[in-house]
Amino acid sequence: MDNFLELFCVACLSMSNPPHPQMSKPVGDIRYTHERLSRGAHLLRLSTTDFILDSDEWRERRLFSFASDYAAQTCGGAFNLGEASRPSWPKVKPVYARQYLFRCAPVAGVRKHAS
């Protein structure tokens, strides 16, 4: 009888299957995850590997370039892009990962209609 009750226990079922983490997607030498946040913000988490001849500056440029291209494709136009970092986070060298926040800029001449 206990197995029968457990089968219909919604709370038990939801607790036995925790949410699965979002897996990163590879594009060239960069792996990324994209999350939509509230109020039209997007969080882009990027990581990369190093090449034989590579530096922090080159990796940072590749990550920023990817983030900029991704935001442009996602927004289909203008966007605001910035690095998502906190002053309390330690500065780590070498650089292999970055997080970026971006928002799509509103299109001029188009108003949102309230339904």
C-alpha positions in Angstrom: 0.0 0.0 0.0 2.9 2.4 0.7 4.1 2.0 -2.9 0.7 2.9 -4.1 0.5 6.1 -2.1 4.0 7.1 -3.1 3.0 6.7 -6.7 0.4 9.4 -6.4 2.3 11.7 -4.1 3.0 14.8 -6.2 5.5 16.2 -3.8 7.4 12.9 -3.6 7.6 12.8 -7.4 8.8 16.3 -7.8 11.4 15.9 -5.1 12.7 12.6 -6.5 13.6 14.2 -9.9 15.6 17.4 -9.4 15.9 19.8 -12.3 18.6 19.0 -14.8 21.3 21.6 -15.3 21.5 23.4 -18.6 24.3 21.9 -20.8 26.6 24.2 -22.6 26.6 24.2 -26.4 29.8 24.2 -28.4 30.5 26.7 -31.2 34.1 26.5 -32.5 36.4 26.8 -29.5 33.7 28.5 -27.3 31.0 26.8 -25.2 28.0 28.8 -24.1 24.7 28.8 -22.2 22.0 31.4 -22.7 19.4 32.2 -20.0 16.5 34.7 -20.3 16.2 36.7 -17.1 13.4 39.1 -16.1 12.7 42.4 -17.8 14.2 41.4 -21.1 17.7 40.8 -19.8 19.7 37.8 -21.1 22.7 36.1 -19.4 25.3 34.5 -21.6 27.9 32.3 -19.9 31.0 31.6 -22.0 34.1 29.5 -21.7 36.9 28.7 -24.1 40.1 26.7 -24.3 43.6 28.0 -25.1 45.6 27.6 -28.3 49.3 26.9 -28.6 49.9 30.6 -29.0 47.3 32.3 -26.9 47.0 35.0 -24.2 44.4 36.3 -21.8 43.8 39.3 -24.1 43.1 37.2 -27.1 40.8 34.9 -25.2 38.9 37.9 -23.7 38.6 39.4 -27.3 37.2 36.0 -28.6 34.7 35.8 -25.7 33.5 39.4 -26.1 33.3 39.1 -29.9 31.2 35.9 -29.5 28.9 37.6 -26.9 28.5 40.6 -29.2 27.6 38.5 -32.2 25.2 36.3 -30.2 23.4 39.4 -28.8 23.1 40.9 -32.3 21.6 37.6 -33.6 19.3 37.2 -30.7 18.1 40.8 -30.7 18.0 41.3 -34.5 19.2 44.9 -34.0 20.5 47.2 -31.4 21.4 45.9 -27.9 23.3 46.8 -24.7 26.0 44.4 -23.7 28.1 44.4 -20.6 30.3 42.0 -18.6 28.4 40.4 -15.7 31.0 40.6 -12.9 30.9 41.6 -9.3 33.6 43.5 -7.4 33.6 40.8 -4.7 34.6 38.1 -7.2 38.3 37.5 -7.3 40.3 38.4 -10.4 41.4 35.2 -11.9 44.2 34.7 -14.4 44.4 33.1 -16.9 41.0 34.0 -18.3 39.0 31.0 -19.7 35.4 32.1 -18.9 33.2 35.2 -18.8 29.6 36.1 -18.2 27.8 38.8 -20.2 24.4 40.5 -19.7 22.6 42.0 -22.6 19.3 43.7 -23.3 17.7 44.2 -26.7 17.1 47.9 -27.4 13.6 48.9 -28.3 12.9 49.4 -32.0 12.2 53.0 -32.8 8.7 53.7 -34.0 7.2 50.5 -32.6 5.1 50.7 -29.5 4.0 47.8 -27.3 0.2 47.6 -27.1 -1.5 46.8 -23.8 -4.0 43.9 -24.2 
